[in-house]
């Protein structure tokens, strides 16, 4: 039995994702999980809306009877990319951080566009690459803000418990 190129891509994304999980330093895993879950929630809801509005489609997906979304990209790979983006985000100047963010957004947009043009994993119906880029940018910023807030509020709670 031969694998289609789409199935091969999905399996490769899982292997890359698992490898990416192993790259996360142990001391940063909690932050990575929160960023992953925040991005996952945003990506999942956003993609469901886009599919329901007929903007995008996923002709080849893992569970076609369960969901209209591709589990690999929307539930695993893009949120993992967001988590890796978050934990390796530089603490340098704002200009350097903006360039870092734009590099990630551009890379994922290019990857998404290639999936749309060259495979059946993703089909842009009434959607284009720049909407995808804007979607990634908003998702990454929102997940970044939420993760920073989460750990800031957690630090405040632990400080309050240690007061005399």
LUMVEX-460573 format. One record per residue (C-alpha): x, y, z; residue in three letters. Coordinates in nm, 3 decimals. Example, Ala and Ser with C-alpha at 12.3 -4.5 7.8 and 13.67 -1.06 7.14 Angstrom:
BEGIN
[node [1.230,-0.450,0.780],"ALA"]
[node [1.367,-0.106,0.714],"SER"]
END
This chain:
BEGIN
[node [0.000,0.000,0.000],"UNK"]
[node [0.148,0.332,-0.109],"UNK"]
[node [0.093,0.654,0.080],"UNK"]
[node [-0.039,0.954,-0.105],"UNK"]
[node [0.180,1.261,-0.095],"UNK"]
[node [-0.075,1.430,0.134],"UNK"]
[node [-0.065,1.147,0.388],"UNK"]
[node [0.314,1.149,0.371],"UNK"]
[node [0.313,1.524,0.445],"UNK"]
[node [0.082,1.475,0.744],"UNK"]
[node [0.300,1.196,0.885],"UNK"]
[node [0.611,1.410,0.829],"UNK"]
[node [0.448,1.701,1.015],"UNK"]
[node [0.378,1.472,1.311],"UNK"]
[node [0.739,1.350,1.311],"UNK"]
[node [0.870,1.708,1.290],"UNK"]
[node [0.631,1.809,1.566],"UNK"]
[node [0.741,1.532,1.799],"UNK"]
[node [1.102,1.627,1.729],"UNK"]
[node [1.009,1.989,1.804],"UNK"]
[node [0.861,1.880,2.139],"UNK"]
[node [1.193,1.720,2.226],"UNK"]
[node [1.374,2.047,2.144],"UNK"]
[node [1.189,2.234,2.416],"UNK"]
[node [1.414,2.280,2.720],"UNK"]
[node [1.276,2.121,3.035],"UNK"]
[node [1.273,2.449,3.226],"UNK"]
[node [1.054,2.605,2.953],"UNK"]
[node [0.802,2.323,2.912],"UNK"]
[node [0.531,2.479,3.129],"UNK"]
[node [0.545,2.801,2.929],"UNK"]
[node [0.545,2.605,2.604],"UNK"]
[node [0.236,2.407,2.706],"UNK"]
[node [0.041,2.720,2.796],"UNK"]
[node [0.141,2.889,2.469],"UNK"]
[node [0.052,2.567,2.282],"UNK"]
[node [-0.293,2.544,2.443],"UNK"]
[node [-0.367,2.915,2.394],"UNK"]
[node [-0.270,2.898,2.029],"UNK"]
[node [-0.458,2.572,1.985],"UNK"]
[node [-0.781,2.725,2.114],"UNK"]
[node [-0.747,3.029,1.890],"UNK"]
[node [-0.646,2.828,1.583],"UNK"]
[node [-0.919,2.570,1.628],"UNK"]
[node [-1.199,2.826,1.664],"UNK"]
[node [-1.064,3.049,1.386],"UNK"]
[node [-1.027,2.759,1.145],"UNK"]
[node [-1.375,2.628,1.223],"UNK"]
[node [-1.521,2.968,1.140],"UNK"]
[node [-1.319,2.990,0.818],"UNK"]
[node [-1.434,2.644,0.708],"UNK"]
[node [-1.799,2.716,0.796],"UNK"]
[node [-1.786,3.040,0.597],"UNK"]
[node [-1.645,2.848,0.300],"UNK"]
[node [-1.315,3.037,0.292],"UNK"]
[node [-1.094,2.728,0.326],"UNK"]
[node [-1.136,2.353,0.303],"UNK"]
[node [-0.933,2.051,0.403],"UNK"]
[node [-1.000,1.784,0.136],"UNK"]
[node [-0.751,1.540,0.293],"UNK"]
[node [-0.782,1.512,0.669],"UNK"]
[node [-0.740,1.250,0.936],"UNK"]
[node [-1.100,1.216,1.057],"UNK"]
[node [-1.330,1.325,0.774],"UNK"]
[node [-1.648,1.211,0.950],"UNK"]
[node [-1.560,1.377,1.281],"UNK"]
[node [-1.443,1.723,1.177],"UNK"]
[node [-1.394,1.940,0.872],"UNK"]
[node [-1.050,2.046,0.997],"UNK"]
[node [-0.710,1.892,0.949],"UNK"]
[node [-0.607,1.771,1.293],"UNK"]
[node [-0.236,1.775,1.214],"UNK"]
[node [-0.202,2.137,1.107],"UNK"]
[node [-0.473,2.310,1.309],"UNK"]
[node [-0.457,2.112,1.633],"UNK"]
[node [-0.090,2.013,1.653],"UNK"]
[node [0.163,2.166,1.412],"UNK"]
[node [0.068,2.536,1.414],"UNK"]
[node [0.012,2.548,1.793],"UNK"]
[node [0.346,2.374,1.844],"UNK"]
[node [0.512,2.629,1.615],"UNK"]
[node [0.354,2.900,1.829],"UNK"]
[node [0.488,2.741,2.148],"UNK"]
[node [0.839,2.714,2.003],"UNK"]
[node [0.811,3.074,1.882],"UNK"]
[node [0.715,3.186,2.232],"UNK"]
[node [0.985,3.010,2.431],"UNK"]
[node [1.266,3.113,2.196],"UNK"]
[node [1.142,3.471,2.153],"UNK"]
[node [1.436,3.708,2.202],"UNK"]
[node [1.433,3.955,2.487],"UNK"]
[node [1.625,4.216,2.284],"UNK"]
[node [1.494,4.541,2.142],"UNK"]
[node [1.143,4.582,2.009],"UNK"]
[node [1.274,4.603,1.653],"UNK"]
[node [1.453,4.269,1.687],"UNK"]
[node [1.139,4.108,1.836],"UNK"]
[node [0.922,4.244,1.555],"UNK"]
[node [1.163,4.105,1.294],"UNK"]
[node [1.162,3.769,1.476],"UNK"]
[node [0.780,3.766,1.475],"UNK"]
[node [0.760,3.864,1.110],"UNK"]
[node [1.005,3.589,1.018],"UNK"]
[node [0.787,3.328,1.191],"UNK"]
[node [0.467,3.464,1.038],"UNK"]
[node [0.622,3.479,0.692],"UNK"]
[node [0.761,3.125,0.722],"UNK"]
[node [0.432,2.975,0.835],"UNK"]
[node [0.239,3.173,0.573],"UNK"]
[node [0.471,3.044,0.302],"UNK"]
[node [0.431,2.688,0.433],"UNK"]
[node [0.051,2.727,0.447],"UNK"]
[node [0.040,2.870,0.096],"UNK"]
[node [0.253,2.581,-0.036],"UNK"]
[node [0.014,2.334,0.126],"UNK"]
[node [-0.272,2.509,-0.051],"UNK"]
[node [-0.110,2.529,-0.394],"UNK"]
[node [0.075,2.198,-0.417],"UNK"]
[node [-0.135,1.954,-0.211],"UNK"]
[node [-0.489,1.862,-0.122],"UNK"]
[node [-0.426,1.909,0.250],"UNK"]
[node [-0.550,2.268,0.233],"UNK"]
[node [-0.764,2.444,-0.025],"UNK"]
[node [-0.806,2.822,-0.027],"UNK"]
[node [-1.159,2.881,-0.153],"UNK"]
[node [-1.215,3.251,-0.082],"UNK"]
[node [-0.891,3.305,0.104],"UNK"]
[node [-0.541,3.416,0.010],"UNK"]
[node [-0.190,3.403,0.151],"UNK"]
[node [-0.207,3.750,0.306],"UNK"]
[node [-0.518,3.658,0.507],"UNK"]
[node [-0.328,3.355,0.627],"UNK"]
[node [-0.037,3.575,0.730],"UNK"]
[node [-0.269,3.811,0.915],"UNK"]
[node [-0.432,3.512,1.083],"UNK"]
[node [-0.095,3.378,1.201],"UNK"]
[node [0.011,3.723,1.323],"UNK"]
[node [-0.307,3.773,1.526],"UNK"]
[node [-0.293,3.420,1.664],"UNK"]
[node [0.071,3.449,1.770],"UNK"]
[node [0.022,3.792,1.929],"UNK"]
[node [-0.290,3.679,2.117],"UNK"]
[node [-0.125,3.360,2.241],"UNK"]
[node [0.185,3.557,2.341],"UNK"]
[node [-0.022,3.811,2.537],"UNK"]
[node [-0.223,3.539,2.708],"UNK"]
[node [0.086,3.336,2.804],"UNK"]
[node [0.264,3.641,2.945],"UNK"]
[node [-0.049,3.732,3.141],"UNK"]
[node [-0.087,3.376,3.269],"UNK"]
[node [0.264,3.357,3.409],"UNK"]
[node [0.253,3.712,3.541],"UNK"]
[node [-0.068,3.644,3.735],"UNK"]
[node [0.076,3.314,3.861],"UNK"]
[node [0.386,3.496,3.991],"UNK"]
[node [0.164,3.752,4.166],"UNK"]
[node [-0.038,3.477,4.336],"UNK"]
[node [0.275,3.305,4.464],"UNK"]
[node [0.409,3.638,4.595],"UNK"]
[node [0.085,3.701,4.786],"UNK"]
[node [0.108,3.360,4.952],"UNK"]
[node [0.460,3.434,5.075],"UNK"]
[node [0.370,3.766,5.239],"UNK"]
[node [0.398,3.773,5.622],"UNK"]
END
